[in-house]
Amino acid sequence: MDLQTLFQMAPPNLDPTSSTANVYAVLPGAESRQIERAHDAEIGATEMDKLVESEICKARELTLNIKETEDVCSDDIDVAVPPDGGWGWVIVFASFMCNLVVDGIIFSYGTFLEGIASEFGVTRAQAALVGSMMSGFYLIVGPFASAIANKFGFRLVAVVGALVGAAAFVVSSFASSVEFLCVTYGLIGGIGFGFIYVPSVITVGFYFEKWRALATGVGVCGSGIGTFLFAPMSKLLIDSMGWRHALLVQSAIVLSCAFFGMLFRPLKPTKLKALDEEEPELVMDASLLPAATVLQMEAALKYMPKHDHQSSISRVFASHHNPERLHLSDVYHTIGVPARAPFRAQLKEKRLSAPFVLLSERPKKCEEMHRPLYRDDIFFGQSLGRLPQYTSHTSVQYNLAVTRLPTKQDILEEKTHSCRLYPEAVKRALATLLDFSLLRSPTFLILAVGGFFTMMGFYVPFMYLVDRAADHMPKQTAVLLISSVGIANTLGRVLCGVLSSFPSVNALFVTNAALTIGGIATIVSGASLSQEYQFLYTVIFGLAISCFASLRSIIVVDLLGLERLTNAFGLLLLFQGVAAMIGAPLAGAFTDLTGSFDATFYLSGSMILISALMCYPLGWVNRWERRRKLEDA
């Protein structure tokens, strides 16, 4: 068997014992250069025999490995490259409308408090529990809705969420007790809203890369606009037809999210085979090579043609702009890729963070798979210019670097359309989202507890602001206080989007400063109940919470890295969901005990202020944690 035949059987950089065996392949043109130089190199007969024998063994093992999967799917990889426009702007519109409906209804629940409390003869704290349960469950269900969307897509999840939410509101209109409302409106309605919320938040990032910050910003602005619109609208409906019929009207509005969900069309993946014609050879990222690989490349370089300006791998790395250089791929493809321990061994995942792109010689037709949560950046809604992974790679390389490969079981389930109670795509997504090992990180633990305290106070002003102001200004004006928070929240999100586009901006400090100001403002918000003072407070509070909501993903990436963003997002939703269920009822209990709203806002402001003070030293803690890991390594 000659060397030409051997290379056709198996690219020499493939190591079948590696977990990344199917990730690496020789690029177009690399085989011919490698073969020519291998023939020209001055290699002794013994060395050549050993090389050929070794490669034959690898080729045989690789052939067995390929035969196991060739009936399942092609070796080509489908990568979803965001189009940055087109149908993506329809997605932005649908996301905007879903956020408008969901957050508009949640933030305006305070207008229902008086009617529900008086009809069932309960306290404000008990009536607040209904809305708090919805606020909590729509966050808690987030990781599970994300995992289901990973298998079945954004469209189906959003439509199901709209149907469940609308049905919950219809049933809630016939409620006979607060406990009944807690189950129908709070629990079931919250689950439905969670299924709408997750697709509306993350599907925009699936369609945009260059304009992701702008597109995501427009989509989430629906939250502020919804708050602005739904507070006076809900009050008008309650005054004119009662809270029960108001729920029926809102159920019809929630049902409209099914139409918007239908607009979440799956993004068709692009075959890397087609991309090959535009980018015949991608640049190797030297940082992805383990030290052992570099040493093997140094040894292999001794047998390759001598160049006066290239006598070591370090010089090869340094000669990127020399057209006569000895390509790194030429050296790299002469060695076996060393096995690397997977980040999560129990998942046996394959990540496309390899220095080269996998290209198939003979592409076959394969089922298109849409796995949004196999992307590390799916929850990153800000400018990708802040990510070193994006700024140091081409668009295709970046999308490959942040995407995980489907497992063999995943592909098999997709091809056979098998129905499983716990599909592979759901299992892998949940294993990433709810990986509790992240709680061992002091940095994340402080961030999570800080977020918990923030959410304890987050919903309190929305719940009680109108009732506190109703005795000191017309009710129609008092309702507009919630609308004022919504407008300030919208403007704050736009401002945060602009600030986040500058890599030098410290997102953690901006968030802490905003929460500090918002917390203090909430504590002293009762100093005067005049219209001017109250509207000033709502503007400050709206701007503060917009920073918390907008910059959260940037803070996680800055502190923990992009590869832990999905994990952190899942756990943070659990922390924040539990806090959201506790905060408003607890604050309402203080009002019932003291007979005044002062204690309610004292508690809310204190929780927000404590969360900010906790996170001020977070940067130092993170640097200490990184130094400790380096020392332990």
C-alpha distance (Angstrom), angle and dihedral (degrees) to the residues before:
residue distance angle dihedral
M1 . . .
D2 3.82 . .
L3 3.77 125.3 .
Q4 3.82 92.1 -107.3
T5 3.82 91.4 60.1
L6 3.77 91.1 44.7
F7 3.80 93.4 55.9
Q8 3.78 90.4 48.6
M9 3.79 90.2 54.7
A10 3.78 96.3 50.8
P11 3.78 133.7 -5.1
P12 3.81 104.8 -116.0
N13 3.78 94.4 -128.5
L14 3.80 91.6 66.3
D15 3.75 114.4 102.6
P16 3.83 110.4 -171.2
T17 3.78 91.6 -159.7
S18 3.78 91.8 61.0
S19 3.78 124.1 93.5
T20 3.77 85.7 -133.4
A21 3.78 94.6 52.2
N22 3.77 94.3 124.0
V23 3.79 94.9 42.5
Y24 3.81 100.4 70.4
A25 3.79 127.6 66.8
V26 3.76 138.8 155.7
L27 3.78 113.8 -92.0
P28 3.79 123.5 -125.5
G29 3.74 109.8 -75.9
A30 3.78 93.5 15.1
E31 3.82 94.0 97.3
S32 3.81 94.4 55.6
R33 3.78 93.4 46.5
Q34 3.77 91.7 46.5
I35 3.82 94.1 48.4
E36 3.78 93.2 47.7
R37 3.76 92.6 49.4
A38 3.79 92.3 43.6
H39 3.83 88.9 56.1
D40 3.78 92.7 45.4
A41 3.80 94.8 45.9
E42 3.76 118.1 100.7
I43 3.77 99.4 -118.3
G44 3.75 121.5 158.7
A45 3.79 120.8 -120.7
T46 3.80 92.3 -110.9
E47 3.77 93.5 52.1
M48 3.80 91.1 46.8
D49 3.80 92.5 50.6
K50 3.77 91.2 50.5
L51 3.78 91.0 48.0
V52 3.81 93.8 49.7
E53 3.82 92.8 45.5
S54 3.77 91.1 49.7
E55 3.79 93.2 48.7
I56 3.82 92.2 47.5
C57 3.80 89.7 56.0
K58 3.77 90.9 49.1
A59 3.79 91.6 47.3
R60 3.83 91.9 52.2
E61 3.80 92.2 49.9
L62 3.78 91.0 45.3
T63 3.80 91.9 50.8
L64 3.80 90.1 55.5
N65 3.78 90.0 48.1
I66 3.80 93.1 50.5
K67 3.82 93.9 46.5
E68 3.80 89.8 58.4
T69 3.78 92.0 60.4
E70 3.78 106.6 25.2
D71 3.81 91.4 91.8
V72 3.78 90.8 53.0
C73 3.77 104.2 51.3
S74 3.76 146.2 -24.3
D75 3.79 122.7 -86.1
D76 3.80 87.0 -122.2
I77 3.78 115.1 106.2
D78 3.79 121.7 -135.7
V79 3.78 111.0 -143.5
A80 3.81 121.6 -174.6
V81 3.80 104.4 -133.6
P82 3.83 109.3 -169.1
P83 3.83 111.2 -117.9
D84 3.84 93.0 -148.5
G85 3.78 93.3 -139.6
G86 3.78 140.5 5.4
W87 3.79 110.9 81.4
G88 3.78 87.0 2.6
W89 3.81 90.2 82.3
V90 3.79 89.1 55.6
I91 3.81 86.4 53.6
V92 3.81 89.1 52.1
F93 3.82 90.3 52.8
A94 3.81 92.1 48.8
S95 3.81 90.5 47.6
F96 3.80 90.5 49.7
M97 3.80 92.2 52.2
C98 3.81 94.3 46.0
N99 3.82 91.3 50.6
L100 3.79 89.6 46.2
V101 3.81 92.5 55.3
V102 3.80 99.4 39.2
D103 3.80 100.1 43.7
G104 3.79 92.7 34.2
I105 3.81 91.1 59.3
I106 3.80 94.9 40.9
F107 3.81 95.6 49.1
S108 3.81 93.2 45.2
Y109 3.80 96.1 52.9
G110 3.81 89.2 103.8
T111 3.80 88.6 76.7
F112 3.84 88.4 65.5
L113 3.80 95.1 52.7
E114 3.79 98.8 88.1
G115 3.81 95.5 46.7
I116 3.82 95.6 46.6
A117 3.81 94.4 43.5
S118 3.82 93.6 49.1
E119 3.82 96.0 44.6
F120 3.81 95.7 49.9
G121 3.80 95.6 33.0
V122 3.80 95.5 -123.5
T123 3.77 134.5 134.9
R124 3.77 125.1 -96.0
A125 3.80 89.9 -107.6
Q126 3.81 91.3 57.1
A127 3.78 92.6 46.6
A128 3.82 90.3 46.7
L129 3.80 89.6 55.7
V130 3.82 89.5 70.8
G131 3.80 94.1 59.0
S132 3.79 92.4 37.9
M133 3.79 91.0 56.2
M134 3.79 89.8 53.9
S135 3.82 90.7 48.5
G136 3.78 90.7 48.7
F137 3.76 100.2 43.8
Y138 3.78 95.2 47.0
L139 3.80 86.4 60.1
I140 3.81 97.6 38.9
V141 3.80 92.6 51.6
G142 3.82 89.3 53.6
P143 3.83 97.7 94.8
F144 3.80 91.9 47.0
A145 3.80 93.6 46.3
S146 3.80 88.7 49.2
A147 3.80 91.7 52.4
I148 3.80 92.1 49.1
A149 3.81 90.3 47.9
N150 3.79 88.0 52.8
K151 3.79 88.7 63.2
F152 3.80 104.2 31.3
G153 3.78 102.9 25.1
F154 3.81 136.9 -114.4
R155 3.80 94.7 -80.3
L156 3.81 97.8 59.9
V157 3.80 94.0 42.3
A158 3.81 93.1 50.6
V159 3.82 93.1 47.3
V160 3.80 92.4 48.5
G161 3.80 89.7 48.0
A162 3.80 91.4 52.6
L163 3.80 92.2 49.7
V164 3.81 93.1 47.5
G165 3.80 92.5 45.7
A166 3.81 94.0 48.5
A167 3.80 91.6 48.0
A168 3.81 90.6 49.4
F169 3.80 91.4 54.1
V170 3.80 92.7 48.6
V171 3.80 91.9 51.0
S172 3.81 90.9 44.4
S173 3.79 90.3 59.0
F174 3.82 87.2 68.2
A175 3.82 94.3 49.8
S176 3.78 118.4 145.3
S177 3.79 98.3 -170.0
V178 3.78 144.0 11.8
E179 3.80 89.3 -104.2
F180 3.80 88.5 57.1
L181 3.82 89.7 52.6
C182 3.80 91.4 48.1
V183 3.80 89.5 60.1
T184 3.81 100.5 38.7
Y185 3.79 103.4 31.0
G186 3.80 100.0 25.3
L187 3.81 105.1 35.6
I188 3.82 105.2 24.7
G189 3.79 94.8 31.8
G190 3.81 90.1 47.5
I191 3.80 91.5 52.3
G192 3.79 90.6 49.9
F193 3.80 91.5 49.5
G194 3.80 90.4 48.6
F195 3.79 89.7 55.9
I196 3.81 89.3 52.9
Y197 3.79 95.5 42.0
V198 3.82 99.4 54.4
P199 3.83 97.6 53.6
S200 3.80 91.7 43.5
V201 3.79 91.2 54.0
I202 3.80 102.3 43.9
T203 3.80 105.7 28.2
V204 3.82 91.6 74.0
G205 3.79 91.2 61.0
F206 3.79 89.3 53.5
Y207 3.80 90.4 62.4
F208 3.80 100.9 39.4
E209 3.77 135.2 58.8
K210 3.80 111.6 151.0
W211 3.82 92.7 30.8
R212 3.79 96.8 33.8
A213 3.81 95.9 118.1
L214 3.81 92.3 51.3
A215 3.81 94.6 43.6
T216 3.80 94.2 46.6
G217 3.79 90.8 45.1
V218 3.80 91.8 54.2
G219 3.80 91.2 47.0
V220 3.80 96.9 50.8
C221 3.82 91.7 44.4
G222 3.78 83.6 78.2
S223 3.80 86.0 77.5
G224 3.80 93.5 62.8
I225 3.79 94.7 40.2
G226 3.80 89.9 49.4
T227 3.80 90.7 52.5
F228 3.80 89.5 49.9
L229 3.81 93.4 50.8
F230 3.80 104.7 35.1
A231 3.81 99.3 51.7
P232 3.83 96.4 64.0
M233 3.81 91.9 33.0
S234 3.81 92.6 53.7
K235 3.79 90.9 47.4
L236 3.80 90.4 50.5
L237 3.81 92.1 49.6
I238 3.81 93.2 47.8
D239 3.81 93.0 48.8
S240 3.79 93.1 47.5
M241 3.82 103.3 40.1
G242 3.81 109.0 5.3
W243 3.80 131.1 -102.6
R244 3.81 94.8 -78.0
H245 3.79 94.7 58.0
A246 3.79 88.8 40.9
L247 3.79 87.4 60.7
L248 3.80 90.0 52.9
V249 3.79 90.8 53.6
Q250 3.78 90.2 48.4
S251 3.80 90.1 49.8
A252 3.79 89.4 59.7
I253 3.81 89.5 50.1
V254 3.80 90.9 49.8
L255 3.80 89.6 50.4
S256 3.81 88.7 58.7
C257 3.81 87.1 68.9
A258 3.81 86.7 72.7
F259 3.79 87.9 67.4
F260 3.80 92.0 47.0
G261 3.79 89.3 47.2
M262 3.78 90.2 55.7
L263 3.80 87.3 61.8
F264 3.84 90.2 64.1
R265 3.78 91.3 97.2
P266 3.82 113.7 -176.8
L267 3.79 114.8 -105.6
K268 3.78 109.4 -117.1
P269 3.80 110.3 -125.3
T270 3.80 119.8 -124.2
K271 3.78 121.2 -125.0
L272 3.78 112.1 -122.1
K273 3.80 87.5 -142.0
A274 3.78 89.1 68.6
L275 3.78 92.0 46.2
D276 3.78 89.7 55.6
E277 3.78 91.3 76.7
E278 3.79 91.7 59.9
E279 3.78 98.5 38.3
P280 3.81 107.1 29.5
E281 3.77 93.8 171.7
L282 3.79 128.2 21.2
V283 3.77 123.1 -154.4
M284 3.76 116.2 -103.5
D285 3.80 116.1 -116.7
A286 3.78 103.5 -136.7
S287 3.79 92.6 -162.9
L288 3.81 89.7 68.4
L289 3.79 93.3 62.2
P290 3.81 116.7 96.5
A291 3.79 118.0 -131.0
A292 3.82 90.8 -110.2
T293 3.80 89.9 57.4
V294 3.78 91.8 51.7
L295 3.82 90.3 52.2
Q296 3.82 90.9 50.8
M297 3.78 89.7 48.9
E298 3.78 89.8 52.0
A299 3.81 88.9 54.5
A300 3.79 93.1 45.7
L301 3.79 91.1 49.9
K302 3.81 90.1 65.6
Y303 3.81 90.1 67.4
M304 3.79 95.3 47.2
P305 3.84 127.9 88.4
K306 3.78 112.1 -68.2
H307 3.77 119.6 -115.2
D308 3.75 122.8 -172.9
H309 3.77 92.7 -137.5
Q310 3.82 96.3 43.6
S311 3.74 120.4 57.6
S312 3.79 101.5 136.7
I313 3.77 141.1 32.3
S314 3.79 90.9 -109.4
R315 3.81 89.6 59.9
V316 3.78 90.9 47.3
F317 3.81 88.2 53.6
A318 3.78 89.9 50.6
S319 3.80 96.1 50.7
H320 3.80 99.9 71.2
H321 3.79 94.8 133.4
N322 3.78 98.2 46.5
P323 3.83 109.2 105.1
E324 3.80 90.5 -158.4
R325 3.77 93.9 50.8
L326 3.78 124.3 129.7
H327 3.81 100.7 -108.0
L328 3.77 117.5 -120.0
S329 3.78 88.0 -133.8
D330 3.80 89.0 60.6
V331 3.79 91.1 57.7
Y332 3.78 95.4 36.7
H333 3.79 95.5 52.3
T334 3.81 92.5 56.1
I335 3.79 92.2 68.2
G336 3.78 136.0 59.2
V337 3.78 114.1 -104.0
P338 3.80 106.9 -114.7
A339 3.75 118.3 -121.4
R340 3.77 114.2 -103.4
A341 3.78 124.0 -158.1
P342 3.81 110.2 -112.2
F343 3.78 117.8 -116.1
R344 3.78 90.4 -122.5
A345 3.76 106.3 27.5
Q346 3.79 94.2 -173.9
L347 3.78 90.8 61.3
K348 3.82 95.6 44.9
E349 3.78 88.6 -149.8
K350 3.79 125.1 -179.1
R351 3.78 115.6 -142.8
L352 3.77 124.8 -161.5
S353 3.80 93.6 -134.2
A354 3.78 92.0 116.0
P355 3.80 122.5 130.8
F356 3.82 90.4 -118.2
V357 3.79 137.8 44.4
L358 3.77 122.3 -113.1
L359 3.81 111.1 -120.0
S360 3.78 125.5 -179.8
E361 3.77 122.0 -137.6
R362 3.79 92.6 -151.8
P363 3.80 111.3 25.6
K364 3.76 117.7 -154.7
K365 3.76 129.2 -161.4
C366 3.76 111.3 -94.2
E367 3.76 136.8 177.9
E368 3.78 110.7 -90.9
M369 3.76 110.4 -118.5
H370 3.77 123.9 -155.6
R371 3.80 109.8 -160.9
P372 3.82 107.9 159.3
L373 3.79 94.2 174.0
Y374 3.79 90.9 58.5
R375 3.81 84.7 77.6
D376 3.79 116.6 86.4
D377 3.81 92.8 -149.9
I378 3.80 98.5 49.9
F379 3.83 92.1 110.6
F380 3.79 94.8 42.6
G381 3.79 105.7 104.1
Q382 3.78 100.8 172.4
S383 3.79 134.8 80.4
L384 3.80 111.9 -51.0
G385 3.79 87.2 -144.8
R386 3.81 86.6 85.2
L387 3.81 90.6 63.2
P388 3.83 117.4 86.1
Q389 3.80 87.9 -155.4
Y390 3.80 88.6 63.6
T391 3.80 100.8 40.0
S392 3.81 93.8 50.0
H393 3.83 97.7 49.0
T394 3.76 141.3 52.6
S395 3.79 118.0 -104.2
V396 3.81 93.7 -97.9
Q397 3.79 93.0 45.0
Y398 3.79 90.9 49.8
N399 3.80 93.7 50.5
L400 3.78 89.6 49.3
A401 3.78 92.8 47.6
V402 3.82 94.1 54.8
T403 3.81 96.8 42.0
R404 3.78 127.8 90.1
L405 3.77 121.6 -147.3
P406 3.81 119.8 -117.9
T407 3.77 115.4 -110.3
K408 3.80 123.2 -115.7
Q409 3.82 89.6 -103.9
D410 3.79 89.9 50.7
I411 3.80 91.7 53.8
L412 3.80 92.3 44.4
E413 3.81 92.5 53.0
E414 3.78 90.5 49.4
K415 3.78 94.6 49.0
T416 3.79 97.3 44.2
H417 3.83 93.5 38.9
S418 3.77 87.8 -134.9
C419 3.79 116.8 178.9
R420 3.78 112.5 -132.1
L421 3.78 129.0 173.9
Y422 3.82 90.5 -135.9
P423 3.83 108.5 26.0
E424 3.76 121.8 -159.6
A425 3.81 93.2 -114.7
V426 3.81 91.0 54.6
K427 3.79 93.0 44.0
R428 3.80 94.4 51.0
A429 3.80 92.7 45.7
L430 3.80 93.5 50.2
A431 3.79 91.3 45.5
T432 3.81 88.0 57.4
L433 3.80 98.3 39.7
L434 3.80 94.8 46.1
D435 3.78 101.0 37.2
F436 3.81 98.7 141.6
S437 3.79 92.7 -169.8
L438 3.81 85.3 87.3
L439 3.80 87.2 72.6
R440 3.80 87.4 73.8
S441 3.79 87.9 70.5
P442 3.83 110.9 93.9
T443 3.80 89.0 -153.9
F444 3.78 94.2 56.3
L445 3.80 93.3 41.0
I446 3.80 91.9 57.0
L447 3.79 90.5 44.7
A448 3.81 91.9 50.2
V449 3.81 95.4 46.4
G450 3.79 89.7 45.6
G451 3.79 89.8 52.7
F452 3.80 89.0 48.4
F453 3.81 91.8 57.5
T454 3.80 91.6 44.7
M455 3.78 91.7 55.3
M456 3.80 90.7 46.2
G457 3.78 87.6 67.5
F458 3.80 99.4 27.1
Y459 3.82 100.7 87.3
V460 3.81 98.3 34.7
P461 3.83 97.5 87.1
F462 3.81 91.0 47.4
M463 3.79 89.5 52.7
Y464 3.82 101.8 45.3
L465 3.81 107.7 19.0
V466 3.80 94.4 93.1
D467 3.81 95.0 46.3
R468 3.82 92.2 49.8
A469 3.79 93.1 50.0
A470 3.83 96.4 40.9
D471 3.83 93.1 84.9
H472 3.80 92.8 52.4
M473 3.82 103.7 41.4
P474 3.81 138.4 19.9
K475 3.80 112.8 -69.9
Q476 3.79 91.6 -122.7
T477 3.81 88.8 57.3
A478 3.81 92.9 43.8
V479 3.80 90.5 56.3
L480 3.78 89.6 55.3
L481 3.81 88.4 65.0
I482 3.81 87.8 75.3
S483 3.80 89.3 48.1
S484 3.79 88.9 52.2
V485 3.80 90.1 55.4
G486 3.81 88.6 51.7
I487 3.80 94.1 52.5
A488 3.80 92.4 46.6
N489 3.80 89.3 48.0
T490 3.80 90.5 53.2
L491 3.81 93.7 49.1
G492 3.79 90.5 45.5
R493 3.79 92.5 53.4
V494 3.81 90.6 51.9
L495 3.80 90.8 48.8
C496 3.80 91.8 48.0
G497 3.79 89.8 50.2
V498 3.80 89.8 55.5
L499 3.80 93.2 46.0
S500 3.80 93.1 47.5
S501 3.80 90.7 58.0
F502 3.80 88.1 71.1
P503 3.82 108.7 78.2
S504 3.81 91.0 -155.1
V505 3.81 92.3 64.5
N506 3.80 111.8 103.6
A507 3.81 102.8 -134.5
L508 3.81 92.7 -170.5
F509 3.80 93.5 55.3
V510 3.81 93.0 45.1
T511 3.80 90.9 51.6
N512 3.80 93.9 46.1
A513 3.79 92.0 48.1
A514 3.80 91.6 48.5
L515 3.81 92.9 48.9
T516 3.80 91.0 47.1
I517 3.80 91.3 54.0
G518 3.82 91.9 42.4
G519 3.79 92.6 49.3
I520 3.80 94.3 49.3
A521 3.80 90.8 45.1
T522 3.81 90.4 52.9
I523 3.81 92.1 49.9
V524 3.82 92.5 52.8
S525 3.82 95.0 35.7
G526 3.81 90.6 105.6
A527 3.81 94.4 55.8
S528 3.78 88.1 97.7
L529 3.79 129.9 11.0
S530 3.77 95.4 -162.6
Q531 3.79 116.9 129.3
E532 3.80 93.8 -114.3
Y533 3.79 94.2 51.1
Q534 3.79 94.3 45.4
F535 3.81 93.8 49.3
L536 3.81 89.5 48.2
Y537 3.80 89.1 53.6
T538 3.80 93.1 49.6
V539 3.82 90.8 53.2
I540 3.81 91.9 51.4
F541 3.79 92.4 45.6
G542 3.82 92.8 47.6
L543 3.79 91.9 51.4
A544 3.81 91.4 47.7
I545 3.79 96.4 52.3
S546 3.81 91.1 45.0
C547 3.81 89.5 62.1
F548 3.79 91.2 50.3
A549 3.81 92.9 50.1
S550 3.80 97.6 41.3
L551 3.80 103.1 43.4
R552 3.79 99.7 40.7
S553 3.82 96.5 98.2
I554 3.81 92.0 47.6
I555 3.80 91.1 53.3
V556 3.80 91.6 50.4
V557 3.81 92.3 50.2
D558 3.80 93.0 45.6
L559 3.79 92.3 51.1
L560 3.81 104.6 32.1
G561 3.79 105.9 18.8
L562 3.78 132.2 -111.5
E563 3.81 92.7 -82.6
R564 3.84 90.5 65.1
L565 3.81 96.8 44.6
T566 3.81 96.0 95.9
N567 3.80 91.6 46.8
A568 3.80 92.3 47.9
F569 3.80 92.4 46.1
G570 3.80 92.3 55.2
L571 3.79 94.9 48.8
L572 3.81 94.1 42.5
L573 3.81 89.9 55.0
L574 3.81 89.3 56.3
F575 3.81 92.7 49.5
Q576 3.79 93.2 46.2
G577 3.79 94.0 44.1
V578 3.80 93.4 54.9
A579 3.80 90.8 46.4
A580 3.80 91.6 50.0
M581 3.80 90.7 55.7
I582 3.79 92.4 50.5
G583 3.80 104.6 40.3
A584 3.81 105.9 65.7
P585 3.86 97.8 40.8
L586 3.81 90.1 47.5
A587 3.80 91.1 50.2
G588 3.81 89.5 46.8
A589 3.79 90.0 53.1
F590 3.82 88.8 57.3
T591 3.80 88.8 53.1
D592 3.79 91.5 50.8
L593 3.81 91.4 48.6
T594 3.79 97.9 45.8
G595 3.79 99.8 30.3
S596 3.79 89.3 -132.3
F597 3.79 135.9 92.9
D598 3.81 91.6 -138.8
A599 3.80 94.3 87.0
T600 3.80 89.8 48.2
F601 3.77 93.5 58.4
Y602 3.81 92.3 38.8
L603 3.79 88.4 58.8
S604 3.80 93.9 44.7
G605 3.81 94.2 48.5
S606 3.80 92.6 44.9
M607 3.80 92.2 53.3
I608 3.80 91.7 50.8
L609 3.81 92.1 45.7
I610 3.81 92.6 48.6
S611 3.79 90.6 51.9
A612 3.80 90.6 54.3
L613 3.82 94.2 46.9
M614 3.80 90.4 49.9
C615 3.78 92.4 55.4
Y616 3.80 99.8 46.5
P617 3.84 92.5 87.6
L618 3.80 91.6 42.0
G619 3.82 93.2 104.8
W620 3.81 91.3 54.8
V621 3.82 91.6 46.3
N622 3.80 90.2 51.1
R623 3.83 92.8 51.1
W624 3.81 90.0 48.3
E625 3.80 91.1 50.2
R626 3.80 91.8 50.9
R627 3.81 92.2 49.4
R628 3.79 90.2 50.1
K629 3.80 91.6 51.8
L630 3.79 90.9 50.4
E631 3.80 91.0 50.3
D632 3.82 92.1 48.3
A633 3.79 90.5 49.4
